[in-house]
Amino acid sequence: MQDQVNATPAPKRVPWNKGKLTGAKPPLRPKHVWSIRTKL
């Protein structure tokens, strides 16, 4: 009886990062660093 309950396939979920780039981000450029410094 339990086999029939567990046999139903789970609905497909869309991954939260589908279509996005994964991996390490490029380092900040000096221009970005200075813009952050001036705002702090």
Distance bins in CASP14 RR format, pairs under 12 A and 6 or more apart:
PFRMAT RR
TARGET T0000
AUTHOR 0000-0000-0000
RMODE 2
METHOD distances of the structure
MODEL  1
1 7 0 0 0 0 0 1 0 0 0 0 0
2 8 0 0 0 0 0 1 0 0 0 0 0
12 18 0 0 0 0 0 1 0 0 0 0 0
15 22 0 0 0 0 0 1 0 0 0 0 0
16 22 0 0 0 0 0 1 0 0 0 0 0
17 23 0 0 0 0 0 1 0 0 0 0 0
25 32 0 0 0 0 0 1 0 0 0 0 0
26 32 0 0 0 0 0 1 0 0 0 0 0
27 33 0 0 0 0 1 0 0 0 0 0 0
28 34 0 0 0 0 1 0 0 0 0 0 0
28 35 0 0 0 0 1 0 0 0 0 0 0
28 36 1 0 0 1 0 0 0 0 0 0 0
28 37 0 0 0 0 0 1 0 0 0 0 0
29 35 0 0 0 0 1 0 0 0 0 0 0
29 36 0 0 0 0 0 1 0 0 0 0 0
30 36 0 0 0 0 0 1 0 0 0 0 0
30 37 0 0 0 0 0 1 0 0 0 0 0
31 37 0 0 0 0 0 1 0 0 0 0 0
31 38 0 0 0 0 0 1 0 0 0 0 0
32 38 0 0 0 0 0 1 0 0 0 0 0
32 39 0 0 0 0 0 1 0 0 0 0 0
33 39 0 0 0 0 0 1 0 0 0 0 0
33 40 0 0 0 0 0 1 0 0 0 0 0
34 40 0 0 0 0 0 1 0 0 0 0 0
END
